[in-house]
Amino acid sequence: MQNAPATPQATSTRAIAVWLIVMCGLVAAMVIVGGATRLTDSGLSITEWRPVTGAIPPLSEAAWLAEFEKYKQIPEYQHINFGMSLEEFKVIYWWEWGHRFLGRLIGIAFFVPMVFFMATGRTTKPLALKLFGLFVLGGLQGALGWWMVTSGLADRVDVSQYRLAAHLSLAVILFGLMFWLALDLWPAAKTRAPKRGLFIGAMALSAGVFAQMMLGAFVAGLRAGRTFNTWPLMDGKFFPDGYFYGAPGFNDLFETIAAVQFNHRIGAYLLAAGAVWFWLAARKTDAEPRARLVLAAVGLQMVLGVWTVLAATPISLGLLHQAGALLVFAAALYSAHGLAPDRSE
């Protein structure tokens, strides 16, 4: 018996889902380029926020010199890069310009199709509201990025690790919301979970992956991946020297290199344990393939993480590790979505 032809509404829904998946890919690229910007110490090379005119890079030698002079006024140049050449400045400038340009491209790539889908009646009112909400969050992400940059323009030689984590967190949230919505719109069979606990477990794993990515943001913010480059111990100790520096306080969990790397390692172990539990709980159910996917993704990401630490975080491995984190997050969300209880519109 032949399948019934797809209805126009179903075709439109699938097109929107494909577009959202493409947008997830662009956001993932944005996160990776942002990681490269951090690893190359390029994030403070552009000292102004010009959402429109900033899309045009310097086009003459005079324009380049003017941008370089602005950079010379901030602490990073005065204390870290003093004496760098114009050609060296251009390298870090292009990384930051590319990051911001990709952000503008994502905004256009989201806004134009969204307006088209809405104007041609391809979206329901609830879907239109969800898409508009995502667009607003994207705009806030740009503002949050500039707020992050301002933390390194006056009193610091780099950006605040707290603001870096906030900037990354919103990017990951946007990625997750778009991916979930795309799964909502893509016709696929739900997993018949034998118990609600599997869905709760999958959601907990997704939250754990998100939290682990935020711990990774603190590692990046303090450049902690280039110290304690041994495993499984940290320079021969389980609790590294300097975990609590001076008078112990809550802030030490996020403000010392030893602490943020230790926290990220422990987070990985906990996440791996959760993935194993989820797979064991899902065995002999039709949720097992999704659980196996999550377990494999977490395992590969752990191997990549150890490799990255042992190699003192070269740019290539650092970016690959960051991309792997998004894939683990997507796998966890995919598993959770398949176990989610059906809900009426």
Long-range contacts (C-beta under 8 A, 24 or more apart in sequence): 10-187, 12-117, 12-122, 13-122, 13-185, 13-186, 13-187, 14-185, 14-186, 14-187, 15-117, 15-122, 16-117, 16-122, 16-123, 16-127, 16-182, 16-185, 17-182, 17-183, 17-185, 17-186, 18-182, 19-113, 19-117, 20-178, 20-179, 20-181, 20-182, 20-185, 21-179, 21-182, 22-109, 23-106, 23-109, 23-110, 23-178, 24-175, 24-178, 24-179, 24-182, 24-330, 26-102, 26-105, 26-106, 26-109, 27-106, 27-171, 27-174, 27-175, 27-178, 28-175, 28-323, 28-326, 29-102, 30-99, 30-102, 30-103, 30-106, 30-171, 31-168, 31-171, 31-172, 31-175, 31-322, 31-326, 32-319, 32-322, 32-323, 33-95, 33-98, 33-99, 33-102, 34-99, 34-167, 34-168, 34-171, 35-220, 35-318, 35-319, 35-322, 36-95, 36-315, 36-319, 37-95, 37-96, 37-99, 38-164, 38-220, 38-221, 39-220, 39-313, 39-315, 39-318, 39-319, 40-91, 40-92, 40-95, 40-315, 41-76, 41-80, 41-81, 41-92, 41-158, 42-91, 42-92, 42-93, 42-94, 42-95, 42-96, 42-99, 43-96, 43-99, 43-148, 43-149, 43-152, 43-158, 43-159, 44-71, 44-74, 44-76, 44-96, 44-149, 44-152, 44-153, 44-158, 44-159, 45-71, 45-89, 45-92, 45-93, 45-95, 45-96, 46-93, 46-96, 46-97, 46-100, 46-149, 47-71, 47-73, 47-74, 47-149, 47-153, 49-146, 49-149, 51-104, 51-142, 54-100, 55-100, 55-101, 55-104, 57-93, 57-94, 57-97, 58-93, 64-89, 64-90, 67-93, 74-152, 74-153, 74-154, 75-152, 75-153, 75-154, 75-155, 75-156, 75-157, 76-152, 76-157, 76-158, 79-157, 80-157, 100-145, 103-141, 103-142, 103-145, 106-138, 107-135, 107-138, 107-139, 107-142, 110-134, 110-135, 110-138, 111-135, 124-345, 126-345, 127-185, 130-181, 134-174, 134-177, 134-178, 134-181, 137-170, 137-173, 137-174, 137-177, 138-174, 140-170, 141-167, 141-170, 141-171, 141-174, 144-170, 158-221, 159-221, 160-221, 161-217, 161-218, 161-220, 161-221, 161-222, 161-254, 161-255, 161-260, 162-221, 162-254, 164-217, 164-218, 164-220, 164-221, 165-214, 165-217, 165-218, 165-221, 168-213, 168-214, 168-217, 169-210, 169-213, 169-214, 169-217, 172-210, 172-213, 172-326, 172-329, 173-210, 175-326, 175-329, 175-330, 176-206, 176-210, 176-329, 176-333, 179-330, 179-333, 179-334, 180-333, 180-337, 183-333, 183-334, 183-337, 184-337, 188-338, 190-338, 190-339, 190-340, 190-342, 191-285, 191-286, 191-287, 191-290, 191-338, 191-339, 192-286, 193-285, 193-287, 193-339, 194-285, 196-341, 197-281, 198-278, 198-281, 198-282, 198-285, 198-287, 198-339, 199-336, 199-339, 199-340, 199-341, 201-274, 201-277, 201-278, 201-281, 202-278, 202-290, 202-294, 202-332, 202-335, 202-336, 202-339, 203-336, 204-274, 205-271, 205-274, 205-275, 205-278, 205-294, 205-332, 205-335, 205-336, 206-329, 206-332, 206-333, 206-336, 208-267, 208-270, 208-271, 208-274, 208-332, 209-271, 209-325, 209-328, 209-329, 209-332, 210-329, 211-267, 212-264, 212-267, 212-268, 212-271, 212-325, 213-325, 213-329, 215-260, 215-263, 215-264, 215-267, 216-264, 216-321, 216-322, 216-325, 218-254, 218-260, 218-263, 218-264, 219-260, 219-261, 219-264, 220-318, 221-260, 222-255, 222-256, 222-257, 222-260, 223-257, 224-257, 224-258, 224-260, 224-261, 224-264, 225-261, 225-308, 225-309, 225-312, 225-313, 225-318, 226-312, 226-313, 227-257, 227-261, 228-257, 228-258, 228-261, 228-309, 229-309, 229-310, 229-311, 229-312, 230-309, 230-310, 231-306, 231-309, 231-310, 234-258, 234-261, 234-262, 234-265, 261-309, 268-301, 268-302, 268-305, 271-298, 272-298, 272-299, 272-302, 275-299, 278-335, 287-335, 287-338, 287-339, 290-334, 290-335, 290-338, 290-339, 291-335, 293-331, 293-334, 293-335, 294-328, 294-331, 294-332, 294-335, 297-324, 297-327, 297-328, 297-331, 297-332, 298-328, 300-324, 301-325, 301-327, 301-328
